């Protein structure tokens, strides 16, 4: 089986509330531009119940130099208590040409998105 087949296509049902949205932000009152925010359900909130929730979000970077994929971090969420939004402070963000995020819904599986820097 091809691993990429595990990911849901953005055209699949519920994309508005499953596909992770990646944004480049700033931290410390705008003094740093190495903050990356990943959220699920930006336009349409994803359910957050024991039965249906986002379990985790992971962030990866693709290096400019050699296309190496680097694991940056992960945020885990408890149902009913946490909003599926994660903020990552990425050191030397300029070394990456793209970021990729993966989210996992306990009912609808894996979803992905990329963000070109």
CNS distance restraints for C-alpha pairs under 8 A (distance, minus, plus):
assign (resid   1 and name CA) (resid   5 and name CA) 7.48 0.50 0.50
assign (resid   2 and name CA) (resid   6 and name CA) 7.79 0.50 0.50
assign (resid   3 and name CA) (resid   7 and name CA) 7.96 0.50 0.50
assign (resid   6 and name CA) (resid 109 and name CA) 7.77 0.50 0.50
assign (resid   6 and name CA) (resid 110 and name CA) 6.60 0.50 0.50
assign (resid   7 and name CA) (resid 109 and name CA) 7.30 0.50 0.50
assign (resid   7 and name CA) (resid 110 and name CA) 4.94 0.50 0.50
assign (resid   7 and name CA) (resid 111 and name CA) 5.43 0.50 0.50
assign (resid   7 and name CA) (resid 112 and name CA) 6.91 0.50 0.50
assign (resid   8 and name CA) (resid  12 and name CA) 6.53 0.50 0.50
assign (resid   8 and name CA) (resid 109 and name CA) 7.25 0.50 0.50
assign (resid   8 and name CA) (resid 110 and name CA) 6.08 0.50 0.50
assign (resid   8 and name CA) (resid 111 and name CA) 5.44 0.50 0.50
assign (resid   8 and name CA) (resid 112 and name CA) 7.74 0.50 0.50
assign (resid   9 and name CA) (resid 111 and name CA) 7.47 0.50 0.50
assign (resid  10 and name CA) (resid  15 and name CA) 5.51 0.50 0.50
assign (resid  10 and name CA) (resid  19 and name CA) 6.88 0.50 0.50
assign (resid  10 and name CA) (resid 111 and name CA) 7.71 0.50 0.50
assign (resid  11 and name CA) (resid  15 and name CA) 6.47 0.50 0.50
assign (resid  14 and name CA) (resid  18 and name CA) 6.24 0.50 0.50
assign (resid  15 and name CA) (resid  19 and name CA) 5.52 0.50 0.50
assign (resid  16 and name CA) (resid  41 and name CA) 6.39 0.50 0.50
assign (resid  16 and name CA) (resid  42 and name CA) 7.77 0.50 0.50
assign (resid  16 and name CA) (resid  43 and name CA) 6.43 0.50 0.50
assign (resid  16 and name CA) (resid  44 and name CA) 5.86 0.50 0.50
assign (resid  17 and name CA) (resid  40 and name CA) 6.10 0.50 0.50
assign (resid  17 and name CA) (resid  41 and name CA) 4.07 0.50 0.50
assign (resid  17 and name CA) (resid  42 and name CA) 7.11 0.50 0.50
assign (resid  17 and name CA) (resid  43 and name CA) 7.10 0.50 0.50
assign (resid  17 and name CA) (resid  44 and name CA) 5.28 0.50 0.50
assign (resid  17 and name CA) (resid  45 and name CA) 5.81 0.50 0.50
assign (resid  17 and name CA) (resid  46 and name CA) 4.94 0.50 0.50
assign (resid  18 and name CA) (resid  40 and name CA) 5.76 0.50 0.50
assign (resid  18 and name CA) (resid  41 and name CA) 6.21 0.50 0.50
assign (resid  18 and name CA) (resid  46 and name CA) 6.90 0.50 0.50
assign (resid  18 and name CA) (resid 103 and name CA) 7.39 0.50 0.50
assign (resid  18 and name CA) (resid 105 and name CA) 7.34 0.50 0.50
assign (resid  18 and name CA) (resid 111 and name CA) 6.45 0.50 0.50
assign (resid  19 and name CA) (resid  40 and name CA) 6.15 0.50 0.50
assign (resid  19 and name CA) (resid  41 and name CA) 7.48 0.50 0.50
assign (resid  19 and name CA) (resid 103 and name CA) 7.17 0.50 0.50
assign (resid  19 and name CA) (resid 111 and name CA) 5.44 0.50 0.50
assign (resid  19 and name CA) (resid 112 and name CA) 5.96 0.50 0.50
assign (resid  19 and name CA) (resid 113 and name CA) 6.46 0.50 0.50
assign (resid  20 and name CA) (resid  38 and name CA) 6.24 0.50 0.50
assign (resid  20 and name CA) (resid  39 and name CA) 5.48 0.50 0.50
assign (resid  20 and name CA) (resid  40 and name CA) 4.68 0.50 0.50
assign (resid  20 and name CA) (resid  41 and name CA) 7.48 0.50 0.50
assign (resid  20 and name CA) (resid  57 and name CA) 7.91 0.50 0.50
assign (resid  20 and name CA) (resid 101 and name CA) 6.33 0.50 0.50
assign (resid  20 and name CA) (resid 102 and name CA) 6.68 0.50 0.50
assign (resid  20 and name CA) (resid 103 and name CA) 6.20 0.50 0.50
assign (resid  20 and name CA) (resid 111 and name CA) 7.07 0.50 0.50
assign (resid  20 and name CA) (resid 112 and name CA) 6.29 0.50 0.50
assign (resid  20 and name CA) (resid 113 and name CA) 5.97 0.50 0.50
assign (resid  21 and name CA) (resid  38 and name CA) 5.49 0.50 0.50
assign (resid  21 and name CA) (resid  39 and name CA) 5.25 0.50 0.50
assign (resid  21 and name CA) (resid  40 and name CA) 6.19 0.50 0.50
assign (resid  21 and name CA) (resid  42 and name CA) 7.10 0.50 0.50
assign (resid  21 and name CA) (resid 101 and name CA) 7.96 0.50 0.50
assign (resid  21 and name CA) (resid 113 and name CA) 6.96 0.50 0.50
assign (resid  22 and name CA) (resid  36 and name CA) 7.00 0.50 0.50
assign (resid  22 and name CA) (resid  37 and name CA) 5.84 0.50 0.50
assign (resid  22 and name CA) (resid  38 and name CA) 4.60 0.50 0.50
assign (resid  22 and name CA) (resid  39 and name CA) 6.77 0.50 0.50
assign (resid  22 and name CA) (resid  99 and name CA) 8.00 0.50 0.50
assign (resid  22 and name CA) (resid 101 and name CA) 7.23 0.50 0.50
assign (resid  22 and name CA) (resid 113 and name CA) 7.63 0.50 0.50
assign (resid  22 and name CA) (resid 114 and name CA) 7.34 0.50 0.50
assign (resid  22 and name CA) (resid 115 and name CA) 6.31 0.50 0.50
assign (resid  23 and name CA) (resid  36 and name CA) 5.82 0.50 0.50
assign (resid  23 and name CA) (resid  37 and name CA) 5.20 0.50 0.50
assign (resid  23 and name CA) (resid  38 and name CA) 6.43 0.50 0.50
assign (resid  23 and name CA) (resid 115 and name CA) 7.82 0.50 0.50
assign (resid  24 and name CA) (resid  33 and name CA) 7.42 0.50 0.50
assign (resid  24 and name CA) (resid  34 and name CA) 7.41 0.50 0.50
assign (resid  24 and name CA) (resid  35 and name CA) 6.00 0.50 0.50
assign (resid  24 and name CA) (resid  36 and name CA) 4.68 0.50 0.50
assign (resid  24 and name CA) (resid  37 and name CA) 6.26 0.50 0.50
assign (resid  25 and name CA) (resid  33 and name CA) 6.15 0.50 0.50
assign (resid  25 and name CA) (resid  34 and name CA) 7.16 0.50 0.50
assign (resid  25 and name CA) (resid  35 and name CA) 5.09 0.50 0.50
assign (resid  25 and name CA) (resid  36 and name CA) 5.73 0.50 0.50
assign (resid  25 and name CA) (resid  37 and name CA) 6.66 0.50 0.50
assign (resid  26 and name CA) (resid  30 and name CA) 4.92 0.50 0.50
assign (resid  26 and name CA) (resid  31 and name CA) 6.84 0.50 0.50
assign (resid  26 and name CA) (resid  32 and name CA) 5.34 0.50 0.50
assign (resid  26 and name CA) (resid  33 and name CA) 4.49 0.50 0.50
assign (resid  26 and name CA) (resid  34 and name CA) 6.46 0.50 0.50
assign (resid  26 and name CA) (resid  35 and name CA) 5.29 0.50 0.50
assign (resid  26 and name CA) (resid  36 and name CA) 7.93 0.50 0.50
assign (resid  27 and name CA) (resid  31 and name CA) 6.30 0.50 0.50
assign (resid  27 and name CA) (resid  32 and name CA) 5.31 0.50 0.50
assign (resid  27 and name CA) (resid  33 and name CA) 6.69 0.50 0.50
assign (resid  27 and name CA) (resid  34 and name CA) 7.58 0.50 0.50
assign (resid  27 and name CA) (resid  35 and name CA) 6.13 0.50 0.50
assign (resid  28 and name CA) (resid  32 and name CA) 6.44 0.50 0.50
assign (resid  34 and name CA) (resid  89 and name CA) 5.79 0.50 0.50
assign (resid  34 and name CA) (resid  90 and name CA) 5.40 0.50 0.50
assign (resid  34 and name CA) (resid  91 and name CA) 6.64 0.50 0.50
assign (resid  34 and name CA) (resid  92 and name CA) 7.29 0.50 0.50
assign (resid  34 and name CA) (resid  93 and name CA) 5.77 0.50 0.50
assign (resid  35 and name CA) (resid  87 and name CA) 6.82 0.50 0.50
assign (resid  35 and name CA) (resid  88 and name CA) 5.71 0.50 0.50
assign (resid  35 and name CA) (resid  89 and name CA) 4.60 0.50 0.50
assign (resid  35 and name CA) (resid  90 and name CA) 6.14 0.50 0.50
assign (resid  36 and name CA) (resid  87 and name CA) 5.75 0.50 0.50
assign (resid  36 and name CA) (resid  88 and name CA) 5.12 0.50 0.50
assign (resid  36 and name CA) (resid  89 and name CA) 6.37 0.50 0.50
assign (resid  36 and name CA) (resid  90 and name CA) 7.06 0.50 0.50
assign (resid  37 and name CA) (resid  85 and name CA) 7.13 0.50 0.50
assign (resid  37 and name CA) (resid  86 and name CA) 5.73 0.50 0.50
assign (resid  37 and name CA) (resid  87 and name CA) 4.49 0.50 0.50
assign (resid  37 and name CA) (resid  88 and name CA) 6.33 0.50 0.50
assign (resid  38 and name CA) (resid  57 and name CA) 7.70 0.50 0.50
assign (resid  38 and name CA) (resid  85 and name CA) 5.68 0.50 0.50
assign (resid  38 and name CA) (resid  86 and name CA) 5.23 0.50 0.50
assign (resid  38 and name CA) (resid  87 and name CA) 6.44 0.50 0.50
assign (resid  38 and name CA) (resid 101 and name CA) 7.36 0.50 0.50
assign (resid  39 and name CA) (resid  84 and name CA) 5.87 0.50 0.50
assign (resid  39 and name CA) (resid  85 and name CA) 4.15 0.50 0.50
assign (resid  39 and name CA) (resid  86 and name CA) 6.30 0.50 0.50
assign (resid  40 and name CA) (resid  45 and name CA) 7.56 0.50 0.50
assign (resid  40 and name CA) (resid  46 and name CA) 6.97 0.50 0.50
assign (resid  40 and name CA) (resid  54 and name CA) 7.88 0.50 0.50
assign (resid  40 and name CA) (resid  84 and name CA) 5.70 0.50 0.50
assign (resid  40 and name CA) (resid  85 and name CA) 6.43 0.50 0.50
assign (resid  40 and name CA) (resid 103 and name CA) 7.61 0.50 0.50
assign (resid  41 and name CA) (resid  45 and name CA) 4.26 0.50 0.50
assign (resid  41 and name CA) (resid  46 and name CA) 5.05 0.50 0.50
assign (resid  41 and name CA) (resid  84 and name CA) 7.80 0.50 0.50
assign (resid  46 and name CA) (resid  53 and name CA) 7.08 0.50 0.50
assign (resid  46 and name CA) (resid  54 and name CA) 7.62 0.50 0.50
assign (resid  47 and name CA) (resid  52 and name CA) 6.07 0.50 0.50
assign (resid  47 and name CA) (resid  53 and name CA) 5.68 0.50 0.50
assign (resid  48 and name CA) (resid  52 and name CA) 6.10 0.50 0.50
assign (resid  48 and name CA) (resid  53 and name CA) 4.59 0.50 0.50
assign (resid  48 and name CA) (resid  54 and name CA) 7.17 0.50 0.50
assign (resid  48 and name CA) (resid  79 and name CA) 5.62 0.50 0.50
assign (resid  48 and name CA) (resid  80 and name CA) 5.20 0.50 0.50
assign (resid  48 and name CA) (resid  83 and name CA) 7.80 0.50 0.50
assign (resid  49 and name CA) (resid  53 and name CA) 5.73 0.50 0.50
assign (resid  49 and name CA) (resid  79 and name CA) 5.51 0.50 0.50
assign (resid  49 and name CA) (resid  80 and name CA) 5.20 0.50 0.50
assign (resid  50 and name CA) (resid  79 and name CA) 5.38 0.50 0.50
assign (resid  50 and name CA) (resid  80 and name CA) 6.65 0.50 0.50
assign (resid  52 and name CA) (resid  79 and name CA) 7.96 0.50 0.50
assign (resid  52 and name CA) (resid 105 and name CA) 7.28 0.50 0.50
assign (resid  52 and name CA) (resid 106 and name CA) 6.16 0.50 0.50
assign (resid  52 and name CA) (resid 107 and name CA) 6.19 0.50 0.50
assign (resid  53 and name CA) (resid  79 and name CA) 5.93 0.50 0.50
assign (resid  53 and name CA) (resid 105 and name CA) 5.75 0.50 0.50
assign (resid  53 and name CA) (resid 106 and name CA) 6.01 0.50 0.50
assign (resid  53 and name CA) (resid 107 and name CA) 7.70 0.50 0.50
assign (resid  54 and name CA) (resid  77 and name CA) 6.84 0.50 0.50
assign (resid  54 and name CA) (resid  79 and name CA) 7.57 0.50 0.50
assign (resid  54 and name CA) (resid  84 and name CA) 6.36 0.50 0.50
assign (resid  54 and name CA) (resid 103 and name CA) 7.10 0.50 0.50
assign (resid  54 and name CA) (resid 104 and name CA) 5.71 0.50 0.50
assign (resid  54 and name CA) (resid 105 and name CA) 4.40 0.50 0.50
assign (resid  54 and name CA) (resid 106 and name CA) 6.37 0.50 0.50
assign (resid  55 and name CA) (resid  76 and name CA) 5.92 0.50 0.50
assign (resid  55 and name CA) (resid  77 and name CA) 5.27 0.50 0.50
assign (resid  55 and name CA) (resid  78 and name CA) 6.86 0.50 0.50
assign (resid  55 and name CA) (resid  79 and name CA) 7.55 0.50 0.50
assign (resid  55 and name CA) (resid 103 and name CA) 7.65 0.50 0.50
assign (resid  55 and name CA) (resid 104 and name CA) 5.65 0.50 0.50
assign (resid  55 and name CA) (resid 105 and name CA) 5.88 0.50 0.50
assign (resid  55 and name CA) (resid 106 and name CA) 6.38 0.50 0.50
assign (resid  56 and name CA) (resid  74 and name CA) 7.00 0.50 0.50
assign (resid  56 and name CA) (resid  75 and name CA) 5.55 0.50 0.50
assign (resid  56 and name CA) (resid  76 and name CA) 4.33 0.50 0.50
assign (resid  56 and name CA) (resid  77 and name CA) 5.77 0.50 0.50
assign (resid  56 and name CA) (resid  84 and name CA) 7.57 0.50 0.50
assign (resid  56 and name CA) (resid 103 and name CA) 5.77 0.50 0.50
assign (resid  56 and name CA) (resid 104 and name CA) 5.60 0.50 0.50
assign (resid  56 and name CA) (resid 105 and name CA) 7.78 0.50 0.50
assign (resid  57 and name CA) (resid  74 and name CA) 5.65 0.50 0.50
assign (resid  57 and name CA) (resid  75 and name CA) 5.36 0.50 0.50
assign (resid  57 and name CA) (resid  76 and name CA) 6.67 0.50 0.50
assign (resid  57 and name CA) (resid  84 and name CA) 7.69 0.50 0.50
assign (resid  57 and name CA) (resid  86 and name CA) 7.39 0.50 0.50
assign (resid  57 and name CA) (resid 101 and name CA) 6.87 0.50 0.50
assign (resid  57 and name CA) (resid 102 and name CA) 5.64 0.50 0.50
assign (resid  57 and name CA) (resid 103 and name CA) 4.42 0.50 0.50
assign (resid  57 and name CA) (resid 104 and name CA) 6.67 0.50 0.50
assign (resid  58 and name CA) (resid  72 and name CA) 7.65 0.50 0.50
assign (resid  58 and name CA) (resid  73 and name CA) 5.75 0.50 0.50
assign (resid  58 and name CA) (resid  74 and name CA) 4.27 0.50 0.50
assign (resid  58 and name CA) (resid  75 and name CA) 6.50 0.50 0.50
assign (resid  58 and name CA) (resid 101 and name CA) 5.55 0.50 0.50
assign (resid  58 and name CA) (resid 102 and name CA) 5.24 0.50 0.50
assign (resid  58 and name CA) (resid 103 and name CA) 6.51 0.50 0.50
assign (resid  59 and name CA) (resid  71 and name CA) 6.51 0.50 0.50
assign (resid  59 and name CA) (resid  72 and name CA) 5.45 0.50 0.50
assign (resid  59 and name CA) (resid  73 and name CA) 5.44 0.50 0.50
assign (resid  59 and name CA) (resid  74 and name CA) 6.34 0.50 0.50
assign (resid  59 and name CA) (resid  99 and name CA) 7.06 0.50 0.50
assign (resid  59 and name CA) (resid 100 and name CA) 5.81 0.50 0.50
assign (resid  59 and name CA) (resid 101 and name CA) 4.56 0.50 0.50
assign (resid  59 and name CA) (resid 102 and name CA) 6.67 0.50 0.50
assign (resid  60 and name CA) (resid  69 and name CA) 6.60 0.50 0.50
assign (resid  60 and name CA) (resid  70 and name CA) 5.48 0.50 0.50
assign (resid  60 and name CA) (resid  71 and name CA) 4.62 0.50 0.50
assign (resid  60 and name CA) (resid  72 and name CA) 5.15 0.50 0.50
assign (resid  60 and name CA) (resid  73 and name CA) 7.22 0.50 0.50
assign (resid  60 and name CA) (resid  99 and name CA) 5.63 0.50 0.50
assign (resid  60 and name CA) (resid 100 and name CA) 5.01 0.50 0.50
assign (resid  60 and name CA) (resid 101 and name CA) 6.22 0.50 0.50
assign (resid  61 and name CA) (resid  69 and name CA) 5.67 0.50 0.50
assign (resid  61 and name CA) (resid  70 and name CA) 5.10 0.50 0.50
assign (resid  61 and name CA) (resid  71 and name CA) 6.60 0.50 0.50
assign (resid  61 and name CA) (resid  72 and name CA) 6.68 0.50 0.50
assign (resid  61 and name CA) (resid  96 and name CA) 5.94 0.50 0.50
assign (resid  61 and name CA) (resid  97 and name CA) 7.62 0.50 0.50
assign (resid  61 and name CA) (resid  98 and name CA) 5.90 0.50 0.50
assign (resid  61 and name CA) (resid  99 and name CA) 4.45 0.50 0.50
assign (resid  61 and name CA) (resid 100 and name CA) 6.18 0.50 0.50
assign (resid  62 and name CA) (resid  67 and name CA) 5.40 0.50 0.50
assign (resid  62 and name CA) (resid  68 and name CA) 5.58 0.50 0.50
assign (resid  62 and name CA) (resid  69 and name CA) 4.63 0.50 0.50
assign (resid  62 and name CA) (resid  70 and name CA) 6.32 0.50 0.50
assign (resid  62 and name CA) (resid  96 and name CA) 5.34 0.50 0.50
assign (resid  62 and name CA) (resid  97 and name CA) 5.86 0.50 0.50
assign (resid  62 and name CA) (resid  98 and name CA) 5.24 0.50 0.50
assign (resid  62 and name CA) (resid  99 and name CA) 6.16 0.50 0.50
assign (resid  62 and name CA) (resid 100 and name CA) 7.85 0.50 0.50
assign (resid  63 and name CA) (resid  67 and name CA) 4.90 0.50 0.50
assign (resid  63 and name CA) (resid  68 and name CA) 5.32 0.50 0.50
assign (resid  63 and name CA) (resid  69 and name CA) 6.56 0.50 0.50
assign (resid  63 and name CA) (resid  70 and name CA) 7.51 0.50 0.50
assign (resid  63 and name CA) (resid  95 and name CA) 5.75 0.50 0.50
assign (resid  63 and name CA) (resid  96 and name CA) 4.23 0.50 0.50
assign (resid  63 and name CA) (resid  97 and name CA) 5.79 0.50 0.50
assign (resid  63 and name CA) (resid  98 and name CA) 7.38 0.50 0.50
assign (resid  64 and name CA) (resid  95 and name CA) 5.96 0.50 0.50
assign (resid  64 and name CA) (resid  96 and name CA) 5.20 0.50 0.50
assign (resid  64 and name CA) (resid  97 and name CA) 4.98 0.50 0.50
assign (resid  65 and name CA) (resid  95 and name CA) 7.56 0.50 0.50
assign (resid  72 and name CA) (resid  90 and name CA) 7.48 0.50 0.50
assign (resid  73 and name CA) (resid  88 and name CA) 7.48 0.50 0.50
assign (resid  75 and name CA) (resid  86 and name CA) 6.22 0.50 0.50
assign (resid  77 and name CA) (resid  81 and name CA) 7.83 0.50 0.50
assign (resid  77 and name CA) (resid  82 and name CA) 5.73 0.50 0.50
assign (resid  77 and name CA) (resid  83 and name CA) 7.42 0.50 0.50
assign (resid  77 and name CA) (resid  84 and name CA) 6.53 0.50 0.50
assign (resid  78 and name CA) (resid  82 and name CA) 5.87 0.50 0.50
assign (resid  96 and name CA) (resid 117 and name CA) 7.21 0.50 0.50
assign (resid  97 and name CA) (resid 116 and name CA) 6.15 0.50 0.50
assign (resid  97 and name CA) (resid 117 and name CA) 5.26 0.50 0.50
assign (resid  98 and name CA) (resid 114 and name CA) 6.88 0.50 0.50
assign (resid  98 and name CA) (resid 115 and name CA) 5.55 0.50 0.50
assign (resid  98 and name CA) (resid 116 and name CA) 4.33 0.50 0.50
assign (resid  98 and name CA) (resid 117 and name CA) 5.23 0.50 0.50
assign (resid  99 and name CA) (resid 114 and name CA) 5.60 0.50 0.50
assign (resid  99 and name CA) (resid 115 and name CA) 5.14 0.50 0.50
assign (resid  99 and name CA) (resid 116 and name CA) 6.47 0.50 0.50
assign (resid  99 and name CA) (resid 117 and name CA) 7.36 0.50 0.50
assign (resid 100 and name CA) (resid 112 and name CA) 7.16 0.50 0.50
assign (resid 100 and name CA) (resid 113 and name CA) 5.78 0.50 0.50
assign (resid 100 and name CA) (resid 114 and name CA) 4.31 0.50 0.50
assign (resid 100 and name CA) (resid 115 and name CA) 6.33 0.50 0.50
assign (resid 101 and name CA) (resid 112 and name CA) 5.58 0.50 0.50
assign (resid 101 and name CA) (resid 113 and name CA) 5.49 0.50 0.50
assign (resid 101 and name CA) (resid 114 and name CA) 6.35 0.50 0.50
assign (resid 102 and name CA) (resid 110 and name CA) 6.76 0.50 0.50
assign (resid 102 and name CA) (resid 111 and name CA) 5.57 0.50 0.50
assign (resid 102 and name CA) (resid 112 and name CA) 4.42 0.50 0.50
assign (resid 102 and name CA) (resid 113 and name CA) 6.75 0.50 0.50
assign (resid 103 and name CA) (resid 110 and name CA) 5.75 0.50 0.50
assign (resid 103 and name CA) (resid 111 and name CA) 5.24 0.50 0.50
assign (resid 103 and name CA) (resid 112 and name CA) 6.39 0.50 0.50
assign (resid 104 and name CA) (resid 108 and name CA) 7.70 0.50 0.50
assign (resid 104 and name CA) (resid 109 and name CA) 5.36 0.50 0.50
assign (resid 104 and name CA) (resid 110 and name CA) 4.63 0.50 0.50
assign (resid 104 and name CA) (resid 111 and name CA) 6.41 0.50 0.50
assign (resid 105 and name CA) (resid 109 and name CA) 4.97 0.50 0.50
assign (resid 105 and name CA) (resid 110 and name CA) 6.52 0.50 0.50
